[in-house]
Amino acid sequence: MRVISFTVLAICIAISVIASILAIWDFTKTDALWRTVATCIVVSGGMVAFGVVNSLYGSKD
């Protein structure tokens, strides 16, 4: 579970950084930037919440 959470969070951060760079250089509109960042924040928040719940109630292997 930790590997999946880390991978999803890393992908979200990478996508946000790429979208930000493209918006800075005017390759994308700022609306696309904020939608991308908001989507990544929601996905990351969900993965963090799932990780917390999993660590509290998951198996202790």
A tleap script that builds the chain and sets N, CA, C and O, in Angstrom:
source leaprc.protein.ff14SB
mol = sequence {
  NMET ARG VAL ILE SER PHE THR VAL LEU ALA
  ILE CYS ILE ALA ILE SER VAL ILE ALA SER
  ILE LEU ALA ILE TRP ASP PHE THR LYS THR
  ASP ALA LEU TRP ARG THR VAL ALA THR CYS
  ILE VAL VAL SER GLY GLY MET VAL ALA PHE
  GLY VAL VAL ASN SER LEU TYR GLY SER LYS
  CASP
}
set mol.1.N position { 0.818 -1.187 0.000 }
set mol.1.CA position { 0.000 0.000 0.000 }
set mol.1.C position { 0.865 1.255 0.000 }
set mol.1.O position { 0.541 2.243 -0.660 }
set mol.2.N position { 1.960 1.209 0.741 }
set mol.2.CA position { 2.838 2.380 0.790 }
set mol.2.C position { 3.444 2.673 -0.577 }
set mol.2.O position { 3.596 3.833 -0.962 }
set mol.3.N position { 3.786 1.627 -1.300 }
set mol.3.CA position { 4.374 1.814 -2.633 }
set mol.3.C position { 3.352 2.440 -3.579 }
set mol.3.O position { 3.688 3.332 -4.358 }
set mol.4.N position { 2.115 1.976 -3.511 }
set mol.4.CA position { 1.068 2.527 -4.381 }
set mol.4.C position { 0.801 3.986 -4.025 }
set mol.4.O position { 0.691 4.827 -4.917 }
set mol.5.N position { 0.697 4.296 -2.742 }
set mol.5.CA position { 0.469 5.677 -2.313 }
set mol.5.C position { 1.617 6.575 -2.738 }
set mol.5.O position { 1.391 7.672 -3.251 }
set mol.6.N position { 2.846 6.121 -2.529 }
set mol.6.CA position { 4.004 6.919 -2.930 }
set mol.6.C position { 4.017 7.145 -4.437 }
set mol.6.O position { 4.303 8.250 -4.896 }
set mol.7.N position { 3.709 6.105 -5.208 }
set mol.7.CA position { 3.720 6.226 -6.657 }
set mol.7.C position { 2.667 7.211 -7.136 }
set mol.7.O position { 2.951 8.052 -7.989 }
set mol.8.N position { 1.458 7.118 -6.601 }
set mol.8.CA position { 0.392 8.041 -7.005 }
set mol.8.C position { 0.738 9.473 -6.621 }
set mol.8.O position { 0.547 10.391 -7.419 }
set mol.9.N position { 1.242 9.672 -5.417 }
set mol.9.CA position { 1.632 11.015 -4.988 }
set mol.9.C position { 2.763 11.578 -5.850 }
set mol.9.O position { 2.740 12.755 -6.210 }
set mol.10.N position { 3.748 10.747 -6.181 }
set mol.10.CA position { 4.858 11.199 -7.023 }
set mol.10.C position { 4.372 11.566 -8.426 }
set mol.10.O position { 4.824 12.559 -8.997 }
set mol.11.N position { 3.461 10.779 -8.981 }
set mol.11.CA position { 2.914 11.077 -10.299 }
set mol.11.C position { 2.120 12.383 -10.264 }
set mol.11.O position { 2.229 13.199 -11.179 }
set mol.12.N position { 1.323 12.583 -9.215 }
set mol.12.CA position { 0.554 13.820 -9.088 }
set mol.12.C position { 1.465 15.039 -8.986 }
set mol.12.O position { 1.195 16.071 -9.600 }
set mol.13.N position { 2.525 14.922 -8.226 }
set mol.13.CA position { 3.468 16.038 -8.109 }
set mol.13.C position { 4.132 16.314 -9.449 }
set mol.13.O position { 4.270 17.474 -9.839 }
set mol.14.N position { 4.545 15.274 -10.157 }
set mol.14.CA position { 5.184 15.455 -11.461 }
set mol.14.C position { 4.229 16.102 -12.461 }
set mol.14.O position { 4.626 17.002 -13.201 }
set mol.15.N position { 2.984 15.656 -12.489 }
set mol.15.CA position { 1.996 16.236 -13.403 }
set mol.15.C position { 1.756 17.707 -13.065 }
set mol.15.O position { 1.655 18.542 -13.964 }
set mol.16.N position { 1.665 18.022 -11.784 }
set mol.16.CA position { 1.457 19.409 -11.377 }
set mol.16.C position { 2.626 20.295 -11.777 }
set mol.16.O position { 2.427 21.418 -12.239 }
set mol.17.N position { 3.826 19.801 -11.603 }
set mol.17.CA position { 5.015 20.576 -11.982 }
set mol.17.C position { 5.052 20.802 -13.490 }
set mol.17.O position { 5.326 21.913 -13.944 }
set mol.18.N position { 4.779 19.763 -14.262 }
set mol.18.CA position { 4.785 19.896 -15.721 }
set mol.18.C position { 3.704 20.876 -16.176 }
set mol.18.O position { 3.955 21.725 -17.032 }
set mol.19.N position { 2.502 20.760 -15.606 }
set mol.19.CA position { 1.423 21.676 -15.974 }
set mol.19.C position { 1.770 23.115 -15.605 }
set mol.19.O position { 1.448 24.043 -16.347 }
set mol.20.N position { 2.420 23.302 -14.472 }
set mol.20.CA position { 2.822 24.646 -14.061 }
set mol.20.C position { 3.847 25.231 -15.013 }
set mol.20.O position { 3.752 26.399 -15.390 }
set mol.21.N position { 4.817 24.438 -15.401 }
set mol.21.CA position { 5.833 24.919 -16.342 }
set mol.21.C position { 5.205 25.270 -17.688 }
set mol.21.O position { 5.532 26.297 -18.282 }
set mol.22.N position { 4.304 24.414 -18.166 }
set mol.22.CA position { 3.641 24.701 -19.440 }
set mol.22.C position { 2.789 25.966 -19.361 }
set mol.22.O position { 2.717 26.724 -20.328 }
set mol.23.N position { 2.143 26.199 -18.218 }
set mol.23.CA position { 1.353 27.418 -18.057 }
set mol.23.C position { 2.240 28.654 -17.984 }
set mol.23.O position { 1.881 29.710 -18.506 }
set mol.24.N position { 3.384 28.528 -17.348 }
set mol.24.CA position { 4.315 29.655 -17.266 }
set mol.24.C position { 4.782 30.065 -18.664 }
set mol.24.O position { 4.900 31.255 -18.960 }
set mol.25.N position { 5.042 29.095 -19.504 }
set mol.25.CA position { 5.526 29.362 -20.859 }
set mol.25.C position { 4.389 29.520 -21.869 }
set mol.25.O position { 4.633 29.545 -23.075 }
set mol.26.N position { 3.145 29.626 -21.384 }
set mol.26.CA position { 1.954 29.860 -22.208 }
set mol.26.C position { 1.679 28.758 -23.218 }
set mol.26.O position { 1.125 29.029 -24.284 }
set mol.27.N position { 2.051 27.531 -22.911 }
set mol.27.CA position { 1.686 26.403 -23.766 }
set mol.27.C position { 0.293 25.892 -23.418 }
set mol.27.O position { -0.372 25.270 -24.246 }
set mol.28.N position { -0.141 26.155 -22.202 }
set mol.28.CA position { -1.501 25.798 -21.783 }
set mol.28.C position { -2.139 27.028 -21.173 }
set mol.28.O position { -1.447 27.964 -20.771 }
set mol.29.N position { -3.431 27.023 -21.107 }
set mol.29.CA position { -4.148 28.130 -20.482 }
set mol.29.C position { -4.093 27.981 -18.969 }
set mol.29.O position { -3.912 26.876 -18.457 }
set mol.30.N position { -4.246 29.073 -18.265 }
set mol.30.CA position { -4.182 29.007 -16.805 }
set mol.30.C position { -5.351 28.205 -16.237 }
set mol.30.O position { -5.234 27.624 -15.158 }
set mol.31.N position { -6.475 28.167 -16.950 }
set mol.31.CA position { -7.607 27.366 -16.500 }
set mol.31.C position { -7.235 25.883 -16.447 }
set mol.31.O position { -7.604 25.179 -15.507 }
set mol.32.N position { -6.508 25.417 -17.452 }
set mol.32.CA position { -6.059 24.014 -17.462 }
set mol.32.C position { -5.082 23.756 -16.323 }
set mol.32.O position { -5.087 22.677 -15.730 }
set mol.33.N position { -4.255 24.730 -16.020 }
set mol.33.CA position { -3.305 24.592 -14.914 }
set mol.33.C position { -4.044 24.371 -13.602 }
set mol.33.O position { -3.732 23.435 -12.865 }
set mol.34.N position { -5.015 25.217 -13.305 }
set mol.34.CA position { -5.705 25.112 -12.024 }
set mol.34.C position { -6.553 23.858 -11.931 }
set mol.34.O position { -6.699 23.289 -10.849 }
set mol.35.N position { -7.115 23.420 -13.048 }
set mol.35.CA position { -7.865 22.160 -13.036 }
set mol.35.C position { -6.935 20.978 -12.781 }
set mol.35.O position { -7.273 20.060 -12.034 }
set mol.36.N position { -5.762 21.013 -13.410 }
set mol.36.CA position { -4.796 19.932 -13.210 }
set mol.36.C position { -4.311 19.894 -11.770 }
set mol.36.O position { -4.271 18.831 -11.151 }
set mol.37.N position { -3.946 21.038 -11.244 }
set mol.37.CA position { -3.457 21.107 -9.865 }
set mol.37.C position { -4.556 20.685 -8.891 }
set mol.37.O position { -4.288 19.937 -7.950 }
set mol.38.N position { -5.782 21.151 -9.101 }
set mol.38.CA position { -6.880 20.778 -8.216 }
set mol.38.C position { -7.148 19.275 -8.270 }
set mol.38.O position { -7.397 18.653 -7.238 }
set mol.39.N position { -7.098 18.694 -9.455 }
set mol.39.CA position { -7.304 17.256 -9.599 }
set mol.39.C position { -6.217 16.484 -8.861 }
set mol.39.O position { -6.505 15.516 -8.157 }
set mol.40.N position { -4.979 16.912 -9.021 }
set mol.40.CA position { -3.872 16.232 -8.346 }
set mol.40.C position { -3.976 16.368 -6.833 }
set mol.40.O position { -3.638 15.434 -6.106 }
set mol.41.N position { -4.436 17.512 -6.349 }
set mol.41.CA position { -4.598 17.695 -4.907 }
set mol.41.C position { -5.683 16.766 -4.372 }
set mol.41.O position { -5.521 16.164 -3.310 }
set mol.42.N position { -6.788 16.651 -5.108 }
set mol.42.CA position { -7.873 15.772 -4.665 }
set mol.42.C position { -7.413 14.318 -4.661 }
set mol.42.O position { -7.679 13.594 -3.702 }
set mol.43.N position { -6.728 13.879 -5.716 }
set mol.43.CA position { -6.243 12.497 -5.781 }
set mol.43.C position { -5.216 12.240 -4.674 }
set mol.43.O position { -5.251 11.199 -4.017 }
set mol.44.N position { -4.311 13.185 -4.476 }
set mol.44.CA position { -3.296 13.032 -3.429 }
set mol.44.C position { -3.937 12.980 -2.045 }
set mol.44.O position { -3.552 12.169 -1.203 }
set mol.45.N position { -4.914 13.849 -1.817 }
set mol.45.CA position { -5.609 13.841 -0.533 }
set mol.45.C position { -6.330 12.526 -0.281 }
set mol.45.O position { -6.336 12.013 0.838 }
set mol.46.N position { -6.931 11.990 -1.324 }
set mol.46.CA position { -7.588 10.689 -1.192 }
set mol.46.C position { -6.606 9.585 -0.866 }
set mol.46.O position { -6.894 8.723 -0.035 }
set mol.47.N position { -5.453 9.599 -1.507 }
set mol.47.CA position { -4.444 8.573 -1.242 }
set mol.47.C position { -3.879 8.717 0.169 }
set mol.47.O position { -3.631 7.715 0.840 }
set mol.48.N position { -3.676 9.941 0.619 }
set mol.48.CA position { -3.185 10.152 1.986 }
set mol.48.C position { -4.220 9.658 2.997 }
set mol.48.O position { -3.879 8.977 3.965 }
set mol.49.N position { -5.482 10.007 2.763 }
set mol.49.CA position { -6.538 9.553 3.676 }
set mol.49.C position { -6.630 8.029 3.683 }
set mol.49.O position { -6.767 7.422 4.744 }
set mol.50.N position { -6.555 7.414 2.513 }
set mol.50.CA position { -6.606 5.963 2.444 }
set mol.50.C position { -5.403 5.341 3.154 }
set mol.50.O position { -5.536 4.319 3.827 }
set mol.51.N position { -4.237 5.957 3.004 }
set mol.51.CA position { -3.052 5.454 3.686 }
set mol.51.C position { -3.170 5.536 5.199 }
set mol.51.O position { -2.745 4.626 5.911 }
set mol.52.N position { -3.746 6.625 5.689 }
set mol.52.CA position { -3.941 6.777 7.137 }
set mol.52.C position { -4.914 5.728 7.655 }
set mol.52.O position { -4.655 5.081 8.670 }
set mol.53.N position { -6.031 5.561 6.958 }
set mol.53.CA position { -7.017 4.564 7.377 }
set mol.53.C position { -6.417 3.173 7.312 }
set mol.53.O position { -6.645 2.356 8.204 }
set mol.54.N position { -5.662 2.898 6.277 }
set mol.54.CA position { -5.032 1.591 6.123 }
set mol.54.C position { -4.019 1.335 7.233 }
set mol.54.O position { -3.919 0.215 7.733 }
set mol.55.N position { -3.273 2.358 7.620 }
set mol.55.CA position { -2.292 2.150 8.689 }
set mol.55.C position { -2.965 1.965 10.041 }
set mol.55.O position { -2.434 1.263 10.901 }
set mol.56.N position { -4.133 2.586 10.243 }
set mol.56.CA position { -4.850 2.442 11.506 }
set mol.56.C position { -5.565 1.104 11.627 }
set mol.56.O position { -5.552 0.489 12.693 }
set mol.57.N position { -6.191 0.647 10.541 }
set mol.57.CA position { -7.024 -0.540 10.600 }
set mol.57.C position { -6.483 -1.723 9.798 }
set mol.57.O position { -7.032 -2.823 9.867 }
set mol.58.N position { -5.419 -1.504 9.046 }
set mol.58.CA position { -4.869 -2.576 8.228 }
set mol.58.C position { -4.097 -3.593 9.061 }
set mol.58.O position { -3.904 -3.422 10.264 }
set mol.59.N position { -3.669 -4.635 8.400 }
set mol.59.CA position { -2.903 -5.669 9.107 }
set mol.59.C position { -1.523 -5.127 9.467 }
set mol.59.O position { -0.987 -4.268 8.767 }
set mol.60.N position { -0.969 -5.612 10.522 }
set mol.60.CA position { 0.333 -5.150 11.025 }
set mol.60.C position { 1.452 -6.093 10.611 }
set mol.60.O position { 2.330 -6.402 11.417 }
set mol.61.N position { 1.433 -6.554 9.364 }
set mol.61.CA position { 2.465 -7.491 8.877 }
set mol.61.C position { 3.794 -6.817 8.698 }
set mol.61.O position { 4.763 -7.461 8.297 }
savepdb mol mol.pdb
quit
